[in-house]
Amino acid sequence: MELVYLYNNKMYTSYEERLALFQQFSDGSQAFHAKIPTSVHVKGDGWELTSSDSRFGMFNSVSISSARKDLVEEVVQLLAAHHIPSDIRLIGPGISQIEALAEHGYKNLGGTPFMMWSADSSIDTFQMRDQLTVRRLDESDIETMCEIYLDVYGLGEDKILDFKRMLFSSSNDFTYGLFKDNEMVSLVTAMVYQDTVGIWSMGTPTAHQKNGYGQQLLMHVMQTHKNMGAKNFFLHASSAGKYLYDKCGWITLDYLPYLSKVSH
């Protein structure tokens, strides 16, 4: 069934419209690889590869948006040629490629929400709770940030090493920390691209969850970047995080199947 969304009097009824929004989000994410000389970015007919040259598929990405025959073979051959492990997202007609990808060992991990917030007046009256402060983080904060990523995402030390290469990679990277009593209790990255913002790597330490810190930080970022001129905000949500974004006024544009290579 065709998905239909009404938001700020704008209907996102077509695959083409949603793909255009996804492309804006994807284009903005290229900045994460700006300081990695061995990164790879290739666009094909109905597919796009963005690689940080990581050993782990979660830090490399292929998006497939076409049902074209032989597309999967093209992608698989390219990944093999570059020795790149990569996870894969399917968009629109690309969903029809699930079986072909399964033949190459890719497992469908389910649909992940692709979400958007279009800047509006709902955020104008937001005020941070007392005793909470926010500041833009810098490279001196990396170790604390990685401790939170280890806790929240369960990343091992080897994955953290690859992840570090993508931190503070561009002047468009606005990573914020929320503090209470001088302790970082939540963090998030806002990657600015033209008049859009991509939200990435949001996390609240286990010991500080269920206190509304993530919502406070997200709303601060929404308000701050709206005031800086941003029009559309995008993110990929986890099933656990979607409730937070729903509460903050975000809409789900689509559920995009996410596939990863099965290891034996």
C-alpha positions as semicolon CSV with decimal commas, in nm:
position;residue;x (nm);y (nm);z (nm)
1;M;0,000;0,000;0,000
2;E;0,132;0,345;-0,089
3;L;0,230;0,544;0,218
4;V;0,070;0,888;0,256
5;Y;0,184;1,151;0,507
6;L;0,040;1,496;0,572
7;Y;0,272;1,736;0,748
8;N;0,248;2,116;0,761
9;N;-0,005;2,090;0,476
10;K;0,248;1,901;0,263
11;M;0,167;1,548;0,151
12;Y;0,454;1,306;0,093
13;T;0,258;1,059;-0,116
14;S;0,512;0,945;-0,370
15;Y;0,823;0,734;-0,356
16;E;1,003;1,003;-0,558
17;E;0,937;1,269;-0,294
18;R;1,054;1,048;-0,010
19;L;1,362;0,941;-0,205
20;A;1,452;1,308;-0,262
21;L;1,431;1,369;0,114
22;F;1,640;1,060;0,185
23;Q;1,898;1,183;-0,066
24;Q;1,931;1,514;0,119
25;F;1,997;1,321;0,440
26;S;2,246;1,093;0,265
27;D;2,430;1,383;0,100
28;G;2,475;1,548;0,437
29;S;2,622;1,232;0,587
30;Q;2,913;1,239;0,341
31;A;3,082;1,490;0,574
32;F;3,150;1,211;0,826
33;H;3,415;1,078;0,587
34;A;3,580;1,409;0,499
35;K;3,897;1,333;0,696
36;I;3,929;0,968;0,590
37;P;4,155;0,958;0,281
38;T;4,061;0,597;0,201
39;S;3,685;0,654;0,213
40;V;3,482;0,548;-0,092
41;H;3,175;0,711;-0,242
42;V;3,023;0,567;-0,560
43;K;2,682;0,625;-0,720
44;G;2,532;0,379;-0,965
45;D;2,201;0,332;-1,141
46;G;1,962;0,292;-0,845
47;W;2,226;0,246;-0,577
48;E;2,483;0,441;-0,377
49;L;2,783;0,327;-0,173
50;T;2,932;0,533;0,107
51;S;3,225;0,372;0,287
52;S;3,443;0,492;0,573
53;D;3,685;0,211;0,487
54;S;3,587;0,041;0,810
55;R;3,626;-0,328;0,883
56;F;3,265;-0,325;1,002
57;G;2,958;-0,313;0,778
58;M;2,771;-0,087;1,020
59;F;3,009;0,201;0,936
60;N;2,973;0,152;0,560
61;S;2,644;0,184;0,378
62;V;2,478;0,092;0,051
63;S;2,134;0,230;-0,032
64;I;1,932;0,057;-0,305
65;S;1,632;0,233;-0,455
66;S;1,565;0,035;-0,773
67;A;1,423;-0,302;-0,871
68;R;1,654;-0,314;-1,173
69;K;1,770;-0,661;-1,272
70;D;2,139;-0,734;-1,208
71;L;2,167;-0,440;-0,967
72;V;2,255;-0,663;-0,673
73;E;2,529;-0,833;-0,875
74;E;2,679;-0,492;-0,954
75;V;2,680;-0,391;-0,588
76;V;2,820;-0,722;-0,464
77;Q;3,100;-0,712;-0,721
78;L;3,188;-0,354;-0,626
79;L;3,206;-0,438;-0,256
80;A;3,425;-0,740;-0,333
81;A;3,656;-0,534;-0,554
82;H;3,710;-0,277;-0,279
83;H;3,709;-0,538;0,002
84;I;3,433;-0,343;0,176
85;P;3,186;-0,504;0,419
86;S;2,867;-0,300;0,408
87;D;2,519;-0,298;0,553
88;I;2,237;-0,216;0,312
89;R;1,920;-0,007;0,325
90;L;1,638;-0,060;0,075
91;I;1,416;0,225;-0,039
92;G;1,093;0,211;-0,239
93;P;1,125;-0,038;-0,530
94;G;1,459;-0,149;-0,383
95;I;1,262;-0,363;-0,140
96;S;1,218;-0,615;-0,422
97;Q;1,591;-0,693;-0,397
98;I;1,561;-0,869;-0,060
99;E;1,564;-1,220;-0,206
100;A;1,859;-1,147;-0,437
101;L;2,055;-1,009;-0,142
102;A;1,966;-1,313;0,068
103;E;2,133;-1,530;-0,196
104;H;2,454;-1,341;-0,118
105;G;2,423;-1,393;0,256
106;Y;2,242;-1,074;0,359
107;K;1,986;-1,103;0,637
108;N;1,691;-0,865;0,665
109;L;1,700;-0,720;1,018
110;G;1,367;-0,543;0,975
111;G;1,243;-0,201;0,877
112;T;1,393;0,102;1,050
113;P;1,193;0,428;1,069
114;F;1,319;0,710;0,846
115;M;1,187;1,020;1,022
116;M;1,161;1,394;0,958
117;W;1,076;1,713;1,141
118;S;1,005;2,026;0,939
119;A;1,087;2,338;1,138
120;D;0,776;2,505;1,274
121;S;0,666;2,723;1,564
122;S;0,602;2,428;1,798
123;I;0,959;2,452;1,926
124;D;0,969;2,830;1,983
125;T;0,858;2,825;2,347
126;F;1,093;2,544;2,455
127;Q;1,300;2,623;2,764
128;M;1,567;2,397;2,911
129;R;1,493;2,255;3,253
130;D;1,669;2,408;3,551
131;Q;2,011;2,260;3,640
132;L;2,068;2,141;3,282
133;T;2,316;2,303;3,044
134;V;2,423;2,233;2,686
135;R;2,749;2,301;2,507
136;R;2,896;2,212;2,172
137;L;3,153;1,936;2,218
138;D;3,503;1,923;2,074
139;E;3,790;1,678;2,044
140;S;3,876;1,712;2,412
141;D;3,545;1,534;2,485
142;I;3,610;1,228;2,267
143;E;3,701;0,986;2,546
144;T;3,388;1,070;2,747
145;M;3,179;1,043;2,432
146;C;3,323;0,700;2,354
147;E;3,250;0,578;2,707
148;I;2,885;0,670;2,646
149;Y;2,882;0,500;2,305
150;L;3,029;0,185;2,463
151;D;2,754;0,190;2,725
152;V;2,458;0,280;2,503
153;Y;2,538;0,100;2,179
154;G;2,747;-0,189;2,313
155;L;3,027;-0,117;2,067
156;G;3,349;-0,304;2,131
157;E;3,683;-0,128;2,152
158;D;3,769;-0,226;1,792
159;K;3,450;-0,067;1,659
160;I;3,506;0,243;1,873
161;L;3,846;0,289;1,706
162;D;3,681;0,299;1,362
163;F;3,400;0,520;1,490
164;K;3,647;0,776;1,629
165;R;3,771;0,850;1,277
166;M;3,430;0,993;1,190
167;L;3,399;1,224;1,493
168;F;3,440;1,600;1,439
169;S;3,514;1,538;1,074
170;S;3,374;1,866;0,944
171;S;3,286;2,221;1,045
172;N;2,928;2,112;0,968
173;D;2,946;1,865;1,259
174;F;2,765;2,011;1,560
175;T;2,792;1,758;1,841
176;Y;2,627;1,862;2,166
177;G;2,645;1,737;2,521
178;L;2,380;1,785;2,789
179;F;2,523;1,831;3,138
180;K;2,392;1,807;3,491
181;D;2,627;1,880;3,781
182;N;2,918;1,889;3,532
183;E;2,844;1,534;3,412
184;M;2,751;1,457;3,052
185;V;2,408;1,294;3,070
186;S;2,321;1,286;2,697
187;L;2,480;1,365;2,361
188;V;2,386;1,394;1,995
189;T;2,539;1,493;1,662
190;A;2,365;1,737;1,427
191;M;2,522;1,729;1,080
192;V;2,432;2,044;0,888
193;Y;2,391;2,028;0,511
194;Q;2,254;2,331;0,325
195;D;1,918;2,397;0,499
196;T;1,887;2,046;0,646
197;V;2,014;1,876;0,962
198;G;2,084;1,505;1,005
199;I;2,055;1,375;1,361
200;W;2,304;1,101;1,448
201;S;2,446;0,900;1,739
202;M;2,206;1,014;2,007
203;G;2,275;0,850;2,340
204;T;2,201;0,877;2,710
205;P;2,412;0,673;2,955
206;T;2,224;0,381;3,108
207;A;2,251;0,531;3,456
208;H;2,077;0,850;3,340
209;Q;1,798;0,711;3,124
210;K;1,427;0,761;3,201
211;N;1,493;1,121;3,312
212;G;1,392;1,297;2,990
213;Y;1,746;1,409;2,914
214;G;1,737;1,290;2,554
215;Q;1,419;1,486;2,489
216;Q;1,564;1,801;2,646
217;L;1,876;1,779;2,430
218;L;1,690;1,698;2,109
219;M;1,449;1,989;2,154
220;H;1,741;2,222;2,222
221;V;1,904;2,110;1,896
222;M;1,578;2,147;1,703
223;Q;1,527;2,500;1,837
224;T;1,891;2,604;1,792
225;H;1,919;2,488;1,432
226;K;1,576;2,612;1,336
227;N;1,694;2,955;1,452
228;M;2,010;2,907;1,242
229;G;1,793;2,859;0,931
230;A;1,742;2,483;0,905
231;K;1,420;2,376;0,734
232;N;1,415;1,993;0,748
233;F;1,563;1,756;1,004
234;F;1,616;1,383;0,934
235;L;1,719;1,069;1,123
236;H;1,709;0,691;1,125
237;A;1,531;0,585;1,444
238;S;1,571;0,270;1,647
239;S;1,258;0,097;1,771
240;A;1,345;0,215;2,122
241;G;1,413;0,574;2,016
242;K;1,108;0,627;1,794
243;Y;0,881;0,708;2,088
244;L;1,104;1,002;2,180
245;Y;1,096;1,144;1,829
246;D;0,720;1,098;1,807
247;K;0,682;1,302;2,127
248;C;0,896;1,579;1,977
249;G;0,673;1,611;1,671
250;W;0,868;1,405;1,416
251;I;0,689;1,202;1,149
252;T;0,781;0,864;0,999
253;L;0,830;0,898;0,625
254;D;0,896;0,530;0,566
255;Y;1,023;0,204;0,714
256;L;1,341;0,107;0,532
257;P;1,454;-0,258;0,541
258;Y;1,803;-0,287;0,689
259;L;2,019;-0,581;0,586
260;S;2,352;-0,705;0,716
261;K;2,584;-0,980;0,594
262;V;2,543;-1,303;0,786
263;S;2,874;-1,412;0,937
264;H;2,952;-1,781;0,959
